[in-house]
């Protein structure tokens, strides 16, 4: 990661944390900033949250209100500095192939 990418990442984290500190309902802007801070696409966020991809997209576009439980989980993970890794998104029952 170069310096510009790292600065952008820190800006997304800061923006998400500032919005979370104000509390209240999470809006689409905060949702998108939090996903960027955690390096999640809307598709990966949907898998992680256990919702449909369309629901994740609706949250990002502001078409649906974001439930308090989802907002709380996302804000907690951003505050803790959680970053998504590919291994977090393996399907249930997936195992390393044996030779």
N, C-alpha and C positions, 0 to 999 in steps of 0.2 A: 504494500500500500504506500503510495507516495504521499508527500506532505499535503498536497491539495485535497486528496481523497480523505485523508485523516482529519483535516480541518472541517471538511463537509460533514463527516461523521460526527465530530464533536459538536458542530452547530445543530445537527438534528437531535442529538441527545439533549443538549441544553434547551432547545425549543420545547421538546416534549416534557422535560422536567419542569420548566417554568409553567407550562399549561397545567400540568398535573398538580403543582403546588397551589394553583388557584382553586382547584377542586371543581365540583359540579359535574355536569354532564360532559362526557367526552364527545367532541365533534369530529367531523371528517378530517379537518386539518390536523388535529392532534393525532388521530388514528394513523394517517399517512406518515406523519413525522416520527411516530413511535415505531412503525414498521421499518422505516429507513434506518432509525437508530439501532434497531435489532437486526438489521440486514435481512429482512424478510420480504418476500414478494407477497402480493395479495393471495396467491395460490398457496404458498407455503404457510402463510398465516392462517388460512382456512383449515389446512390440515392440522396445524398445531392446536388451533382452538376447537377443532371438532365440529366445524360448521361447513356449509357448502361454499364453494368458490363464489357463487353469485351473491351470497350473503356478505361475504368479505368485501366484494366489490361494491355492494350497496352501502356498506359502512363507509368505505373510502370516498364514495360519491355523495354521501349525505342523504341518500334515499331512504335509509332506515336509521332509527335511533340506535345507538350502541348501548346494549344492556350494561347496567352498573357492574355486574360480575365480570364481564369481559373487560371493561375499562379498568377495574381494580387489578385484574391479573396483568394486563399490559403495563399499567403504570408501575406496578411492583417490579416487574421484570426490567423495565427501563431504568428504574431507580437503582436496581442492583447491578446494572451494567451487563445484563445478559445479552449475549450475541448468539444467534442461531448457527448451528453447525449442521452439515448435511446428515450426519448420523442421527440427529434428533428426529428425522422424518422418515425413517424406515417403516414399511408397513408392519402391522401387527403380525407376529409369528415369524418375521424374517430372521434368518440365521446366516452366519458366515458359511459359505459352501465348504463342505469337507472334501478333501482329495481322496 
